[in-house]
Amino acid sequence: MGATSAGFDPQRAVNGSFVTDVKPTGVYAALAARPLRFFLSGFTASAVGLTSGTMVGHPGRQLRLQIELIQIGIVL
């Protein structure tokens, strides 16, 4: 689950580009696959990840695809 400020409005977009607003445009739900994931003392690291999701309010209308090369996080 997350919130995003990247919205796509065909009437405002030029040549099919994204229009970024300063306020969140909605909440999305996504599934992530990170096959190369490691737990290090107090940190997590993953390489080659793929995340795919859609907006909760309008499923299928806007899709989110995120390709990750490296992600590092802190374990709380």
C-alpha positions as CSV (number, residue, x, y, z in Angstrom):
1,M,0.0,0.0,0.0
2,G,1.2,3.5,-0.7
3,A,0.3,7.0,-1.9
4,T,1.5,8.7,-5.0
5,S,1.6,12.2,-6.4
6,A,2.3,11.1,-10.0
7,G,-0.9,11.3,-11.9
8,F,-1.8,10.9,-15.6
9,D,-4.4,13.2,-17.0
10,P,-4.8,12.8,-20.8
11,Q,-6.3,16.4,-21.2
12,R,-3.3,18.0,-19.4
13,A,-0.5,15.7,-20.7
14,V,1.7,16.7,-23.6
15,N,2.8,13.8,-25.9
16,G,1.6,11.2,-23.3
17,S,3.9,12.4,-20.5
18,F,3.1,12.3,-16.8
19,V,2.0,15.3,-14.9
20,T,3.3,15.5,-11.3
21,D,1.1,17.3,-8.7
22,V,2.3,18.4,-5.3
23,K,-0.5,16.6,-3.4
24,P,-1.2,12.9,-3.4
25,T,-3.6,11.8,-6.1
26,G,-4.5,8.5,-4.6
27,V,-3.7,5.3,-2.8
28,Y,-2.4,2.2,-4.7
29,A,-2.0,-1.4,-3.8
30,A,1.0,-3.4,-5.3
31,L,2.7,-6.7,-5.2
32,A,6.5,-6.9,-5.1
33,A,8.9,-9.6,-6.1
34,R,12.5,-9.3,-4.9
35,P,14.2,-12.7,-5.4
36,L,17.6,-11.6,-4.3
37,R,16.9,-10.4,-0.7
38,F,19.5,-10.4,2.1
39,F,19.3,-9.7,5.8
40,L,22.4,-8.1,7.2
41,S,22.8,-7.0,10.9
42,G,20.1,-4.3,11.2
43,F,19.7,-3.8,7.4
44,T,17.9,-5.4,4.5
45,A,19.2,-5.3,0.9
46,S,17.6,-6.5,-2.3
47,A,18.6,-6.6,-5.9
48,V,16.6,-6.9,-9.1
49,G,13.1,-6.3,-7.9
50,L,9.8,-5.8,-9.7
51,T,6.7,-4.1,-8.3
52,S,3.3,-3.9,-10.0
53,G,0.1,-2.3,-8.7
54,T,-3.0,-0.3,-9.4
55,M,-5.0,2.5,-7.8
56,V,-7.4,1.3,-5.1
57,G,-10.2,3.7,-6.0
58,H,-10.1,2.9,-9.8
59,P,-8.6,-0.6,-10.2
60,G,-7.1,-1.1,-13.7
61,R,-7.4,2.5,-14.8
62,Q,-3.9,3.5,-13.8
63,L,-1.2,0.9,-13.4
64,R,2.1,1.2,-11.6
65,L,5.2,-0.7,-12.7
66,Q,8.5,-0.2,-10.7
67,I,11.8,-1.8,-11.6
68,E,14.4,-1.9,-8.8
69,L,18.1,-2.5,-9.2
70,I,19.2,-2.1,-5.6
71,Q,17.1,-1.3,-2.5
72,I,18.6,-0.9,1.0
73,G,16.4,-0.6,4.2
74,I,16.8,-0.4,8.0
75,V,15.2,-3.1,10.2
76,L,13.2,-1.7,13.1
